[in-house]
């Protein structure tokens, strides 16, 4: 496959995206918490929990913590962990 040549501007945009990927993923997790609170069917909740797990894996959260959150499947547990992760990412 041919290597793509990106302009300097495009390279900077891509670089900034990856520099801020953890902040972006934390924001997506916060949105998922809201969606989980409002989910009305089991199937929808299952899909949202799968997305939450993938987001936590992208954030490189320790597997033991991910397993604990996924075993509980409690939105408040996820929300409290996100709150802690936000505090550590800002410092």
N, C-alpha and C positions, 0 to 999 in steps of 0.2 A: 504494500500500500504506500502511496506517495506521501511524503511528509508535507504537512500543511504549513504554508508560510503565513504567519499572522503579522499584521502591522504592529508597530510599537504600541499604539493605543489599545489594540486588541490584547496584546500580551500583558499590558498593565491591568486591564479589566479582569482577565483570567487570573492573574496573580493576586489581585485584591480579593477575588471570590474565594480562592483557596486560603488566603490569609484569614478570612473571616468566616470560614466554613463552620467552626464551632459555634459562633454566635448565631449563624443562620439556622443550624440544626436545633439549638436551644429554643429559638423562636418557634420553629415548627413543632417541637415537643410541647411548648406552651399552648399552641393552637390545638394540638391533639387532645390535651387535657380538657379544654373547653368542649371539643367535639365529643369526647367520651362522656362527659357529664350530660350532654344533650342527646346522646344516641338512644334510640327508642327500640331497636331490635338487637337480638343476640348476634346475628350475622354482621350487622354494622359494627358492633362493639369488637367482634373478633377481628375484622379487617383493620380497625383503628389500632387495636393492640399490636397487630403484626407490624403496622407502620411505625408504632412507637418503639418496638424492639429493633427494627432496622435503623431507626434514627439513633438509638442509644449505641448500637454497634458502630455506626459511623463516627460517633463522638468518642469511641474507644473507652467506653465505660467498662469497668471491670466486670468480667462475665458473672461473677458471684452476685454482684448487685443486680445485674440484668435478670438473672435467674430468680432472685428474690422478688423483684418487682413483677415479673411475669407470672410467678407462682401465685402471688397475692391477687393480681389483677384488680388492685384497688386504686382508684383514681387519686385519692388523697395521698397515698404512699408515693405515687409518681410525682404528684405536684410538689410534695415536700422535698423530694430528691432534686427536682429541677430547681427549686428555690436555692438549695445548697450549691448546686453546680453553677448557678448564675453568680452567686456570691464569690465563689472561687475563681470564676473566669474574669470577673471585674477587677480582682486584686492582683 
